[in-house]
């Protein structure tokens, strides 16, 4: 057992964590082993008596039941042709609009993101149809891939969002209010993405008069029945949540049950294997998320036990700087962390530390949740661990990686611009929650 200053301990722990992540070790194991190593180094092997209890207490919250339920909703939708049907429906309605195909892709990503809450699943489901079709119709490759990369990121902002649930539990804030806080910013980013995609096409010389088939009004209407049930389920889930009918966990359970029932009936999943695959996917993703959360809880416990958290908080609080300078530093930290770690791990580790600092500096915690989430979105399309970049590259291997990245970079700048806009006009975040649930006292 050795005694080090909190600063030295912090540098040692962060260095060990980065080393383990660099070896390719799963994030949950890297977090857990780093925490155990730090605790044993400082306090001896007696800490093993509290490790299991600490990890279990970190996830022993009834609100966490909503996570596997929303994951089940996403898995049920992603395992069926729902993404194709949604894409085809939007393509029919927007086929004669200039740039209608790329608008259809981004719009489908936004809606599908709300149905699944998963960015990689959104990229995969919409990109499999959208990217080949855009390339076939002559759209620039960077536009085709970049729009899907960016559109997929909307999955963690537009409700229901797993990252919002994790933030709400970590900071003890209202999950329902967090969901509402993400609606208008999500629509704002969708509009910004669509506007840039159309401008980028024109800038690169694409002629919008080269469009797809002209569909009749009847053909447009026939595309809606396969999409409408899922939209009704999402709206119904949000209604029972905000109408005081059910808790987030109960609303998620009802939504998962209805979604599973709809996909079984609509797509005739009569054989056991497709249903088994849906539950297997749900189990894998849920266990992964919960393992990361449990390990992150242990990591946070180690930082607190070694007085690293308290030291960092005290140093930040002691900074004699403008609160917006402080917010800029926090955003820089989140951007860098998002390049290497998944959103869930970052939120569980950083939200409890940053929350009191944010509140004491006069920032709205729900506004900060949206800003944090947008930072996490940027991480999904930023190297070296931009997951959406790898998903899109796997879908379109013929497109050079440089073009995929160059197509995604402008959307990173748009999201940074979105943060600036939300900083100037925070009411974009707070207006809808205040209207539906009343202002915070």
C-alpha positions as CSV (number, residue, x, y, z in Angstrom):
1,X,0.0,0.0,0.0
2,X,1.4,3.4,-1.1
3,X,0.3,7.0,-0.6
4,X,0.4,9.4,-3.6
5,X,-1.0,12.8,-4.1
6,X,-4.5,12.9,-5.8
7,X,-2.8,14.5,-8.8
8,X,-0.2,11.8,-9.1
9,X,-2.9,9.1,-8.5
10,X,-5.1,10.6,-11.2
11,X,-2.3,10.7,-13.8
12,X,-1.4,7.1,-13.0
13,X,-5.0,5.9,-13.3
14,X,-5.7,7.8,-16.5
15,X,-2.4,6.5,-18.0
16,X,-3.3,2.9,-17.1
17,X,-6.8,3.3,-18.6
18,X,-5.5,4.6,-21.9
19,X,-2.9,1.9,-22.0
20,X,-5.5,-0.8,-21.6
21,X,-7.8,0.8,-24.1
22,X,-5.0,1.0,-26.6
23,X,-4.5,-2.8,-26.3
24,X,-8.0,-3.3,-27.6
25,X,-9.4,-4.5,-24.3
26,X,-13.2,-4.1,-23.9
27,X,-14.1,-0.8,-22.3
28,X,-15.9,-2.4,-19.3
29,X,-12.9,-4.6,-18.5
30,X,-10.5,-1.7,-19.0
31,X,-12.5,0.5,-16.6
32,X,-12.9,-2.2,-14.0
33,X,-9.2,-3.4,-14.0
34,X,-8.0,0.2,-13.8
35,X,-10.2,0.9,-10.9
36,X,-9.2,-2.3,-9.1
37,X,-5.5,-1.6,-9.7
38,X,-5.8,1.9,-8.3
39,X,-7.7,0.8,-5.2
40,X,-5.3,-2.1,-4.5
41,X,-2.3,0.1,-5.1
42,X,-3.6,2.7,-2.6
43,X,-5.4,0.6,0.0
44,X,-4.3,-3.0,-0.3
45,X,-6.2,-6.2,-1.1
46,X,-8.8,-5.4,1.5
47,X,-10.7,-3.4,-1.1
48,X,-11.9,-6.7,-2.7
49,X,-14.5,-6.9,0.1
50,X,-16.4,-4.0,-1.4
51,X,-15.9,-4.4,-5.2
52,X,-18.9,-6.6,-6.0
53,X,-21.2,-4.5,-3.7
54,X,-20.0,-1.3,-5.4
55,X,-20.6,-2.6,-8.9
56,X,-24.0,-4.0,-8.1
57,X,-25.2,-0.9,-6.3
58,X,-24.3,1.1,-9.3
59,X,-26.9,-0.6,-11.4
60,X,-29.4,-1.6,-8.8
61,X,-31.8,1.0,-9.8
62,X,-35.3,0.3,-11.0
63,X,-35.1,3.0,-13.6
64,X,-32.4,1.0,-15.4
65,X,-35.1,-1.5,-16.4
66,X,-36.1,0.9,-19.2
67,X,-32.7,0.5,-20.9
68,X,-33.1,-3.2,-22.0
69,X,-36.7,-2.4,-22.9
70,X,-35.8,0.4,-25.2
71,X,-32.9,-1.8,-26.6
72,X,-35.5,-4.5,-27.3
73,X,-37.6,-2.0,-29.2
74,X,-34.6,-1.1,-31.3
75,X,-33.6,-4.7,-31.9
76,X,-37.1,-5.6,-33.0
77,X,-37.2,-2.8,-35.5
78,X,-33.6,-3.3,-36.7
79,X,-34.1,-7.0,-37.3
80,X,-37.0,-6.4,-39.7
81,X,-37.4,-4.5,-43.0
82,X,-38.8,-1.6,-41.1
83,X,-35.9,0.6,-42.1
84,X,-36.4,-0.3,-45.8
85,X,-40.1,0.5,-45.5
86,X,-39.5,3.8,-43.8
87,X,-36.9,4.8,-46.4
88,X,-39.1,3.8,-49.3
89,X,-42.1,5.8,-47.9
90,X,-40.0,9.0,-47.6
91,X,-38.5,8.4,-51.0
92,X,-41.9,8.3,-52.6
93,X,-43.1,11.4,-50.9
94,X,-39.9,13.4,-51.6
95,X,-39.0,11.9,-55.0
96,X,-39.7,15.1,-56.9
97,X,-38.2,17.5,-54.3
98,X,-34.7,18.8,-55.3
99,X,-32.3,16.6,-53.4
100,X,-35.2,14.4,-52.3
101,X,-33.2,11.3,-52.1
102,X,-30.6,12.6,-49.7
103,X,-33.3,14.4,-47.7
104,X,-35.1,11.0,-47.5
105,X,-32.0,9.4,-46.1
106,X,-31.5,12.0,-43.4
107,X,-35.2,12.1,-42.6
108,X,-35.3,8.3,-42.4
109,X,-32.3,8.4,-40.1
110,X,-34.0,10.8,-37.8
111,X,-37.3,8.8,-37.6
112,X,-35.5,5.4,-37.4
113,X,-33.2,6.9,-34.7
114,X,-36.3,7.7,-32.6
115,X,-37.5,4.1,-33.2
116,X,-34.3,2.4,-32.1
117,X,-32.3,4.9,-30.1
118,X,-29.1,3.4,-31.6
119,X,-26.8,5.3,-33.9
120,X,-24.9,2.2,-35.4
121,X,-28.3,0.5,-36.0
122,X,-29.6,3.5,-37.8
123,X,-26.5,3.8,-40.0
124,X,-26.7,0.2,-40.9
125,X,-30.5,0.0,-41.6
126,X,-30.8,3.2,-43.6
127,X,-27.4,3.1,-45.2
128,X,-27.8,-0.4,-46.7
129,X,-30.6,1.0,-48.9
130,X,-29.7,4.7,-49.1
131,X,-26.0,4.7,-49.9
132,X,-26.2,2.3,-52.9
133,X,-29.3,4.1,-54.3
134,X,-27.6,7.6,-53.9
135,X,-24.5,6.3,-55.7
136,X,-26.6,4.7,-58.4
137,X,-28.3,8.1,-59.1
138,X,-25.0,9.9,-59.3
139,X,-24.8,11.6,-55.9
140,X,-21.3,12.4,-54.8
141,X,-19.9,9.6,-52.7
142,X,-18.9,11.9,-49.9
143,X,-22.5,13.2,-49.7
144,X,-24.0,9.7,-49.7
145,X,-21.8,8.4,-46.9
146,X,-21.4,11.6,-44.9
147,X,-25.2,12.2,-44.7
148,X,-25.7,8.6,-43.3
149,X,-22.9,9.0,-40.8
150,X,-24.3,12.2,-39.5
151,X,-28.0,11.1,-39.7
152,X,-27.2,8.0,-37.6
153,X,-25.9,10.2,-34.7
154,X,-29.4,11.5,-34.1
155,X,-30.2,8.2,-32.4
156,X,-28.8,9.3,-29.0
157,X,-30.5,12.7,-29.0
158,X,-34.1,12.1,-30.4
159,X,-36.2,10.3,-27.7
160,X,-36.3,7.7,-26.5
161,X,-32.6,7.9,-25.9
162,X,-30.6,5.5,-23.8
163,X,-27.9,8.1,-23.1
164,X,-30.6,10.5,-21.7
165,X,-31.8,7.7,-19.4
166,X,-28.2,7.1,-18.1
167,X,-27.7,10.9,-17.6
168,X,-31.0,11.2,-15.8
169,X,-30.1,8.4,-13.4
170,X,-26.5,9.6,-12.9
171,X,-27.6,13.1,-12.1
172,X,-31.0,12.3,-10.5
173,X,-32.8,14.5,-13.0
174,X,-36.2,13.8,-14.7
175,X,-35.9,11.4,-17.6
176,X,-39.2,12.6,-19.1
177,X,-37.9,16.2,-19.1
178,X,-34.7,15.1,-20.7
179,X,-36.5,13.3,-23.5
180,X,-38.5,16.5,-24.2
181,X,-35.3,18.6,-24.0
182,X,-33.9,16.6,-26.9
183,X,-36.8,17.0,-29.3
184,X,-36.4,20.5,-30.7
185,X,-32.5,20.3,-30.8
186,X,-32.9,17.0,-32.6
187,X,-35.2,18.6,-35.2
188,X,-32.9,21.6,-35.5
189,X,-29.9,19.4,-36.2
190,X,-31.9,17.4,-38.7
191,X,-32.9,20.6,-40.6
192,X,-29.3,21.7,-40.5
193,X,-28.1,18.4,-41.9
194,X,-30.6,18.5,-44.7
195,X,-29.8,22.0,-45.6
196,X,-26.1,21.3,-45.8
197,X,-26.6,18.1,-47.8
198,X,-28.5,20.0,-50.5
199,X,-26.0,22.8,-50.6
200,X,-23.1,20.3,-50.7
201,X,-24.7,18.5,-53.7
202,X,-25.1,21.8,-55.6
203,X,-21.5,22.8,-54.6
204,X,-20.1,19.6,-56.1
205,X,-22.1,20.1,-59.3
206,X,-24.8,17.5,-58.8
207,X,-27.9,18.2,-61.0
208,X,-31.1,17.8,-59.0
209,X,-33.2,17.3,-62.1
210,X,-31.9,13.8,-62.3
211,X,-34.5,12.3,-60.0
212,X,-36.2,9.0,-59.4
213,X,-39.6,7.8,-60.6
214,X,-42.7,10.0,-60.2
215,X,-45.1,8.3,-57.8
216,X,-48.8,8.7,-57.8
217,X,-50.7,10.0,-54.8
218,X,-52.1,6.5,-54.3
219,X,-48.7,4.9,-54.4
220,X,-47.5,7.4,-51.8
221,X,-50.4,6.5,-49.5
222,X,-49.8,2.8,-49.9
223,X,-46.3,3.2,-48.4
224,X,-47.6,4.6,-45.1
225,X,-49.3,1.6,-43.5
226,X,-46.0,-0.2,-42.8
227,X,-44.5,2.9,-41.1
228,X,-47.5,4.3,-39.3
229,X,-47.7,1.6,-36.5
230,X,-44.2,2.3,-35.4
231,X,-44.8,6.0,-35.2
232,X,-48.0,5.4,-33.3
233,X,-46.0,3.3,-30.8
234,X,-43.4,6.0,-30.3
235,X,-46.0,8.7,-29.8
236,X,-48.0,6.4,-27.5
237,X,-45.0,5.6,-25.4
238,X,-44.2,9.3,-25.0
239,X,-47.8,10.1,-24.2
240,X,-48.1,7.6,-21.4
241,X,-44.8,8.9,-20.1
242,X,-45.7,12.5,-20.1
243,X,-49.4,12.0,-19.4
244,X,-48.5,10.6,-16.0
245,X,-50.0,7.2,-16.9
246,X,-46.7,5.3,-16.4
247,X,-43.2,5.6,-15.2
248,X,-40.3,5.5,-17.7
249,X,-39.7,1.8,-17.0
250,X,-43.4,1.0,-17.4
251,X,-43.6,3.0,-20.6
252,X,-40.5,1.3,-22.0
253,X,-41.9,-2.1,-21.2
254,X,-45.2,-1.4,-22.9
255,X,-43.4,0.1,-25.9
256,X,-41.2,-3.0,-26.2
257,X,-44.1,-5.4,-25.9
258,X,-46.1,-3.5,-28.6
259,X,-43.2,-3.1,-30.9
260,X,-42.4,-6.8,-30.7
261,X,-46.0,-7.7,-31.4
262,X,-46.2,-5.4,-34.4
263,X,-43.1,-6.7,-36.0
264,X,-44.2,-10.3,-35.5
265,X,-47.6,-9.7,-37.0
266,X,-46.6,-7.2,-39.8
267,X,-43.5,-9.2,-41.0
268,X,-44.9,-12.6,-40.2
269,X,-42.1,-13.7,-37.9
270,X,-43.7,-17.1,-37.3
271,X,-40.4,-19.0,-36.9
272,X,-38.6,-19.1,-33.6
273,X,-35.2,-18.1,-35.0
274,X,-35.9,-14.5,-35.9
275,X,-37.5,-13.9,-32.5
276,X,-34.6,-15.6,-30.8
277,X,-32.2,-13.4,-32.7
278,X,-34.0,-10.3,-31.5
279,X,-33.8,-11.3,-27.9
280,X,-30.1,-12.4,-28.3
281,X,-29.2,-9.0,-29.7
282,X,-31.1,-7.3,-26.9
283,X,-29.3,-9.4,-24.3
284,X,-25.9,-8.7,-25.8
285,X,-26.3,-5.0,-26.1
286,X,-28.0,-4.7,-22.7
287,X,-25.3,-6.7,-20.9
288,X,-22.7,-4.6,-22.6
289,X,-24.3,-1.3,-21.5
290,X,-24.8,-2.6,-17.9
291,X,-21.3,-3.9,-17.7
292,X,-19.9,-0.6,-18.8
293,X,-22.1,1.2,-16.3
294,X,-21.1,-1.1,-13.4
295,X,-17.4,-0.8,-14.2
296,X,-17.8,3.0,-14.6
297,X,-19.4,3.1,-11.2
298,X,-16.4,1.2,-9.8
299,X,-14.1,3.6,-11.6
300,X,-15.9,6.6,-10.2
301,X,-15.7,5.0,-6.7
302,X,-11.9,4.6,-7.1
303,X,-11.5,8.2,-8.2
304,X,-13.6,9.4,-5.2
305,X,-11.7,7.1,-2.8
306,X,-8.4,8.4,-3.9
307,X,-9.7,12.0,-3.7
308,X,-9.1,12.6,-7.4
309,X,-12.7,13.6,-8.0
310,X,-12.8,16.0,-5.1
311,X,-9.5,17.5,-6.2
312,X,-10.6,18.1,-9.8
313,X,-13.9,19.6,-8.7
314,X,-12.1,21.9,-6.2
315,X,-9.6,23.0,-8.9
316,X,-12.3,23.7,-11.4
317,X,-14.4,25.5,-8.9
318,X,-11.4,27.6,-7.9
319,X,-10.8,28.8,-11.5
320,X,-11.4,32.5,-11.6
321,X,-12.8,32.5,-15.2
322,X,-16.0,33.4,-17.0
323,X,-18.5,30.6,-16.8
324,X,-18.5,30.4,-20.6
325,X,-14.8,29.8,-20.6
326,X,-15.5,27.0,-18.1
327,X,-18.1,25.6,-20.4
328,X,-15.7,25.7,-23.3
329,X,-13.1,23.7,-21.3
330,X,-15.8,21.2,-20.4
331,X,-16.8,20.9,-24.0
332,X,-13.2,20.3,-25.1
333,X,-12.9,17.6,-22.5
334,X,-16.2,15.9,-23.7
335,X,-15.0,16.2,-27.4
336,X,-11.7,14.5,-26.6
337,X,-13.3,11.8,-24.4
338,X,-15.9,11.1,-27.1
339,X,-13.2,10.3,-29.6
340,X,-12.1,7.3,-27.5
341,X,-15.0,6.2,-25.3
342,X,-18.7,5.4,-25.9
343,X,-21.3,7.8,-24.7
344,X,-22.6,5.6,-21.8
345,X,-19.1,5.3,-20.2
346,X,-18.5,9.0,-20.5
347,X,-21.8,10.0,-19.0
348,X,-21.6,7.6,-16.0
349,X,-18.0,8.8,-15.2
350,X,-18.3,12.5,-15.9
351,X,-21.9,13.5,-15.2
352,X,-21.8,13.2,-11.4
353,X,-18.6,15.2,-11.4
354,X,-19.7,17.9,-13.8
355,X,-23.3,18.2,-12.6
356,X,-22.7,20.3,-9.4
357,X,-20.2,22.4,-11.3
358,X,-22.7,23.1,-14.0
359,X,-25.5,24.0,-11.6
360,X,-23.3,26.2,-9.4
361,X,-22.2,28.1,-12.5
362,X,-25.8,28.9,-13.4
363,X,-26.3,26.5,-16.3
364,X,-29.5,24.5,-16.8
365,X,-28.8,20.8,-16.2
366,X,-31.2,19.8,-19.0
367,X,-29.6,22.2,-21.4
368,X,-26.2,20.7,-20.5
369,X,-27.6,17.2,-21.1
370,X,-28.3,18.2,-24.7
371,X,-24.9,19.8,-25.2
372,X,-23.2,16.8,-23.7
373,X,-25.2,14.5,-26.0
374,X,-24.2,16.5,-29.1
375,X,-20.6,16.2,-28.0
376,X,-21.2,12.4,-27.9
377,X,-22.7,12.6,-31.4
378,X,-19.5,14.3,-32.7
379,X,-17.5,11.4,-31.2
380,X,-19.5,8.9,-33.2
381,X,-18.2,10.4,-36.5
382,X,-14.7,11.4,-35.4
383,X,-11.6,9.3,-35.6
384,X,-10.0,7.3,-34.2
385,X,-13.0,5.4,-32.7
386,X,-15.8,7.0,-34.8
387,X,-18.1,4.0,-34.8
388,X,-20.5,5.3,-37.5
389,X,-17.5,5.8,-39.8
390,X,-16.7,2.1,-39.6
391,X,-20.3,1.1,-40.0
392,X,-20.7,3.2,-43.2
393,X,-17.3,2.0,-44.5
394,X,-18.5,-1.6,-44.1
395,X,-21.7,-0.8,-46.0
396,X,-19.8,1.0,-48.9
397,X,-16.3,-0.6,-49.1
398,X,-15.9,0.9,-52.6
399,X,-15.9,4.4,-51.2
400,X,-12.4,5.4,-50.1
401,X,-12.1,6.1,-46.3
402,X,-10.9,9.6,-47.1
403,X,-14.2,10.4,-48.9
404,X,-16.2,9.0,-46.0
405,X,-14.3,11.1,-43.5
406,X,-14.4,14.3,-45.7
407,X,-18.2,13.8,-46.1
408,X,-18.6,13.6,-42.3
409,X,-16.4,16.5,-41.2
410,X,-18.9,19.2,-42.3
411,X,-21.5,17.7,-40.0
412,X,-19.1,17.8,-37.1
413,X,-18.8,21.6,-37.8
414,X,-22.6,21.8,-38.0
415,X,-23.0,20.1,-34.6
416,X,-20.4,22.5,-33.1
417,X,-22.5,25.3,-34.6
418,X,-25.6,23.7,-33.0
419,X,-23.9,23.9,-29.6
420,X,-23.2,27.6,-30.2
421,X,-26.8,28.2,-31.2
422,X,-28.1,26.4,-28.1
423,X,-25.8,28.5,-26.0
424,X,-27.2,31.7,-27.5
425,X,-30.8,30.5,-27.5
426,X,-31.1,28.0,-24.6
427,X,-34.9,28.2,-24.9
428,X,-34.7,25.8,-27.8
429,X,-33.9,23.2,-25.2
430,X,-36.0,24.4,-22.3
431,X,-39.2,25.6,-24.0
432,X,-40.8,22.3,-24.7
433,X,-40.2,20.7,-21.3
434,X,-41.4,23.9,-19.6
435,X,-44.6,23.9,-21.7
436,X,-45.4,20.2,-21.1
437,X,-44.1,19.7,-17.5
438,X,-44.0,23.2,-16.2
439,X,-41.0,25.3,-15.3
440,X,-38.4,24.1,-12.8
441,X,-39.0,25.8,-9.4
